Amino acid sequence: MRWQKGHYLPNFCHADVFLRVLLMIELVAIVFALVSYKNHSLYVHIALLSIFMQCIGLFSAMALCQLARWGLVRHIVPTTLMAFGVVLSITLIITVLSVTIDDMMWLSTSHSLGSPNMTFEIIRNLSVAAILMGLALRYFYFQYQSRIILEAKAQARLQVLQARIMPHFLFNSMNTIASLTHDEPDLAEQAIENLSDLFRASLSSDDSISLQQELELTRSYIQLEALRLGDRLKINWMLSDDHIPLWLPALILQPLVENAIFHGVEPLSKGGVINITIKWVGDAVRIVISNPLPENRTQKHREGNQMAVDNIRERLQITYAGAATMQQFEENNRFKVTLLLPMLANNLVRDT
């Protein structure tokens, strides 16, 4: 269910929420019809009660949607009072109209506005509406609180996983900068700037960054490693579009590229080529990073590959709630990691 910022009510302006509310009201109407059924036709009784309750639910949802658009629904207490006021007011109006129409159809005056029957129906309907609204608001509130807690836990876990990435390239980068300080001060300065960009991304509180920003951070890291590995490191970029509107968690590509360099290029005396492919696949974006496999592979290298890949997979699981996929396999003596990020699921990263 979609929620609005600042309060616990769902977004009644959204079609999905609107339809769910109408469905729940219809179920409640059927239950009430079965309980209150006496001698008349059951189907007619269900139909009349459904129309009555659906009118209340329909106009109440529309009113709350409009109030939210006007910015009047914000904090918990005013939101609760306003929701009760809207529902009870509409219930009163619909009750009076229904009784009036019933009187007109049956040419009866037994339900005049001041009659005991009219008063009883108003009190009964308002009491039932207040009880149901109280239960609904309580449910919405606990759902909202649960969502906030889950998001906080997921964000904290995401930050922990993200922080674990930094030591992997920090020590190599600092050693490279130290070696360049005396002989190549300009390159050392550039390396420090690249390293600061990576730290800024790691320490940022943003939930996600654009693909272009992620590529810039990855290129900054590659420049740092190029200072250390020289001509041994070659990067083959294959991008189908330079402006793919994709948002993803920060530092997703960089650790995979680092992993490819450390376990694929560095063990080779002549170096190797890292292939980075990013392209559209229907309504999704596929990212493939591949590196050569050394002939004498050790268990340490295999475990290193697995640890980095599992780390990224867990971060994607937390961020995309299972909508993204990640695969790893060996093919033609190369290790490949494939990410498939659906654009629709990608909205989850930006949505609140």
RONU-512163 format. One record per residue (C-alpha): x, y, z. Coordinates in steps of 0.001 Angstrom, whole numbers, padded with zeros to 6 digits, always signed. Example, Ala and Ser with C-alpha at 12.3 -4.5 7.8 and 13.67 -1.06 7.14 Angstrom:
+012300-004500+007800 +013670-001060+007140 
//
This chain:
+000000+000000+000000 +001266+003469-000862 +001636+006007+001929 +001961+009776+002009 +004725+011766+003632 +004258+013172+007106 +001274+011105+008293 +000007+007570+008514 -002942+007645+006127 -002497+005827+002822 -002544+007853-000367 -006232+007761-001294 -005419+009656-004487 -003668+006564-005818 -005888+004209-007813 -004478+001068-006173 -005245+002309-002649 -008644+003597-003747 -009657+000214-005153 -008429-001633-002058 -010525+000616+000169 -013640-000004-001926 -012996-003755-001849 -012674-003792+001945 -015851-001748+002299 -017703-004203+000067 -016554-007125+002206 -017715-005342+005352 -021043-004554+003671 -021579-008214+002808 -020842-009247+006410 -023262-006647+007785 -025896-007703+005266 -025605-011349+006312 -025809-010455+010000 -028800-008100+009631 -030718-010209+007095 -034325-011000+008099 -037211-011696+005741 -036479-009703+002580 -034476-010831-000442 -030878-011429+000593 -029449-010176-002717 -031490-006977-002617 -030442-006436+001002 -026760-006913+000123 -027075-004601-002897 -028769-001778-000943 -026327-002005+001964 -023371-002144-000452 -024546+000992-002257 -025021+002773+001074 -021564+001883+002433 -019773+002316-000890 -021159+005855-001183 -019749+006657+002245 -016384+005074+001403 -016196+006643-002048 -016916+010198-000946 -014765+009855+002184 -011746+008681+000147 -012276+011498-002365 -012513+014066+000444 -009353+012796+002194 -007535+012757-001138 -008468+016387-001781 -007520+017457+001740 -004121+015793+001296 -003596+017644-001994 -004348+020908-000227 -001716+020062+002391 -004213+019940+005262 -003402+016350+006251 -000014+016313+007955 +000396+015465+011633 -001068+012514+013527 -003640+014228+015799 -005081+016656+013198 -005103+013861+010631 -007036+011561+012961 -009606+014204+013898 -010014+015260+010291 -010510+011670+009114 -013165+011069+011776 -014864+014338+010923 -014963+013594+007202 -016309+010052+007591 -018933+010944+010208 -020111+013976+008256 -020501+011999+005055 -022181+009151+006959 -024710+011612+008396 -025461+013114+004979 -025805+009717+003255 -028016+008423+006082 -030399+011381+005846 -030505+011114+002050 -031133+007354+002095 -033963+007640+004590 -035465+010551+002666 -035345+008598-000592 -036859+005585+001144 -039715+007755+002425 -040319+009191-001019 -040418+005731-002584 -042809+004311+000002 -044761+007556+000505 -044166+007234+004214 -043713+009934+006856 -042581+007608+009590 -038929+008671+009133 -039210+012432+009396 -036042+014165+010544 -037213+014450+014136 -038797+011012+014410 -037414+008319+016739 -036722+006015+013791 -034677+008671+011995 -032776+009497+015184 -032090+005825+015825 -030744+005236+012315 -028505+008311+012504 -027094+007291+015895 -026668+003671+014765 -024919+004535+011492 -022671+007145+013097 -021698+004685+015853 -020896+001940+013364 -018938+004391+011154 -016951+005643+014164 -016068+002104+015281 -015038+000995+011782 -013069+004192+011211 -011284+003763+014536 -010287+000215+013638 -009144+001314+010172 -007059+004210+011518 -005479+001944+014111 -004588-000537+011374 -003153+002225+009159 -001137+003621+012058 +000446+000291+013019 +001170-000473+009365 +002833+002926+009041 +004898+002400+012195 +005958-001068+011029 +007022+000331+007691 +009067+003091+009352 +010810+000559+011601 +011564-001798+008709 +012926+001057+006604 +015116+002230+009484 +016488-001272+010007 +017056-001733+006284 +018788+001647+006019 +021032+000872+008980 +021929-002520+007527 +022541-000940+004146 +024933+001579+005686 +026806-001213+007477 +027174-003177+004250 +028228-000048+002389 +030827+000831+005041 +032402-002613+004698 +033386-001776+001125 +035746+001092+001941 +038737-000846+003409 +039060-002882+000195 +040494-000023-001849 +041592+002373+000911 +044939+000725+001667 +045953+000290-001968 +044992+003891-002738 +046963+005302+000186 +050047+003288-000779 +049743+004535-004348 +049422+008159-003214 +052422+007773-000895 +054558+006433-003725 +053596+009354-005999 +053991+012170-003461 +057687+012936-004184 +058082+011967-007826 +054616+012753-009271 +052933+015380-007056 +050337+016274-009691 +049247+012668-010039 +049207+012320-006257 +046929+015356-006016 +044586+013890-008623 +044588+010586-006785 +043638+012315-003539 +040735+014055-005307 +039529+010743-006712 +039790+009117-003296 +037868+011976-001681 +035076+011528-004247 +034808+007875-003300 +034723+008678+000412 +032107+011358-000158 +029885+008840-001937 +030382+006235+000789 +029570+008660+003611 +026661+010291+001819 +023209+009945+003400 +021506+009723+000013 +019598+006490-000524 +020539+006347-004199 +022528+008058-006909 +022152+008216-010658 +023921+005788-012952 +025986+008661-014338 +027242+009509-010833 +028031+005862-010164 +029999+005680-013425 +031971+008791-012462 +032882+007225-009109 +033874+004004-010846 +036077+005895-013294 +037694+007728-010363 +038537+004388-008815 +039871+003034-012109 +042158+006080-012391 +043541+005279-008942 +044234+001688-009914 +045699+002725-013263 +048363+004677-011379 +049340+001470-009618 +048966-001075-012435 +049860+001070-015441 +049374-000572-018847 +048455-003882-017232 +044951-002549-016634 +042643-002092-019624 +038958-001180-019419 +036532-001864-022251 +033363+000226-021834 +030244-000785-023785 +027345+001589-023048 +024221+001550-025189 +023128+004946-023835 +025111+007599-021996 +022007+008952-020232 +020109+005963-018884 +017667+007304-016226 +018615+004680-013658 +019006+005222-009911 +020813+002674-007777 +022503+002399-004360 +025838+004199-004177 +028992+002146-004671 +027482-000847-006428 +029605-000891-009598 +032862+000266-008011 +033276-002753-005672 +032515-005121-008564 +035113-003417-010734 +037569-003468-007836 +036893-007154-007364 +037474-007767-011071 +040778-005899-010970 +042068-007482-007789 +041155-011077-008649 +041311-010926-012451 +043929-008422-013620 +046408-008079-010764 +047411-011790-010593 +048301-011751-014313 +051845-010659-015145 +050670-009098-018413 +047459-007724-016957 +044081-008100-018581 +040932-006447-019868 +037855-005634-017785 +034655-005536-019835 +031842-003318-018529 +028577-003566-020470 +025498-001477-019696 +022460-001648-021965 +018681-001606-022091 +016885-004946-022028 +013177-004255-022434 +012054-002333-019344 +015231-003148-017446 +018926-002236-017472 +021507-005006-017641 +024996-004422-016254 +027683-007028-016949 +031217-006857-015518 +033679-009535-016578 +037326-010144-015818 +039880-012761-016919 +040540-015715-014659 +044162-016508-013798 +045366-019966-014723 +046521-020797-011207 +043418-019872-009263 +043585-020258-005493 +040763-020827-003048 +041430-017383-001598 +040678-015708-004907 +037460-017693-005264 +036346-016779-001760 +037205-013149-002380 +035059-013072-005470 +032160-014678-003622 +032348-012316-000645 +032178-009170-002781 +029351-010527-004911 +027325-011617-001866 +027794-008181-000323 +026377-006420-003372 +023552-008943-003727 +022441-008306-000147 +022459-004539-000633 +020349-004879-003781 +017965-007195-001923 +017454-004610+000807 +017076-001676-001582 +014908-003240-004292 +012981-005692-002069 +013839-008618-004342 +012981-006884-007637 +016586-006821-008879 +018510-009937-009910 +022196-010730-009748 +024053-013654-011280 +027672-014798-011368 +029221-017435-013574 +032371-018419-015447 +032376-018381-019239 +035255-018655-021708 +037827-018407-018919 +036254-015180-017603 +034360-014440-014413 +031128-012503-015029 +028734-010685-012735 +025365-009679-014202 +022940-007200-012666 +019395-006802-013992 +017628-003742-012588 +014004-003292-013704 +013100+000340-014308 +009711-000072-012590 +011323-001585-009520 +013936+001163-009716 +011201+003610-008685 +011220+001946-005283 +014533+003525-004615 +013159+007008-005215 +009684+006477-003826 +008835+007316-000235 
//
